[in-house]
Amino acid sequence: MGQKINPLGFRLGTTQNHHSFWFAQPKNYSEGLQEDKKIRDCIKNYIQKNRKKGSNRKIESDSSSEVITHIEIQKEIDTIHVIIHIGFPNLLKKKGAIEELEKDLQKEVNSVNQRLNIAIEKVKEPYRQPNILAEYIAFQLKNRVSFRKAMKKAIELTKKADIKGVKIQIAGRLAGKEIARAECIKKGRLPLQTIRAKIDYCCYPIRTIYGVLGVKIWIFVEEE
């Protein structure tokens, strides 16, 4: 029937957990959601702004890539804990970076009485995360690398991680063709209908001179 569901939302409560942990009264629930979105957008904008300053450097797999996999927000009565899970936290380890980020985030917090506590956690296996692979593919496509070559290289990077299967799909005006189409490459197993199978997923837009391309990545991590 062509009916699809997000693999992460499909597995909430089994193999996937929420990225926000807090309680609010029904009348204040929408404000809490908006505050979470502002905090996440502020962190991502800070990373992008500081990455542009070093845009002359190549985004390589082991050095200068600053890709956020996800952001956890835990709210208490007087404290908001923000845990940033990032692939290569070189930028945020610089002196004064956390303090500068806290000042920007404090402006987005509704309550003045709540203080912010920011923690950085490096992802143990970066190429096990679909966001990092999507960022790598985006960098390759923006540098005029063939989309098939970029997809195959991303598949090769997953060999360093302990995964059971991966699928990459790119859709749009591939190679500048007039008619948009979708290309897909797959390796290993990918049981999307199995709830106990832990699958990471991301959807990532890439802006090119021919238009916007959409990248979708599924990674079969393990089965419980």
Secondary structure, 3 states (H helix, E strand, C coil): CCCCCCHHHHCECCCECCCEECCCCHHHHHHHHHHHHHHHHHHHHHHHHHHHHCCCCCCCCCCCCCCEEEEEEEECCCEEEEEEEECCCCCCCCCCHHHHHHHHHHHHCCCCCCEEEEEEEECCCHHHCHHHHHHHHHHHHHCCCCHHHHHHHHHHHHHHCCCCEEEEEEEECHHHCCCCEEEEEEEECCCCCCCCEEEEEEEEEEEECCEEEEEEEEEEEEEC
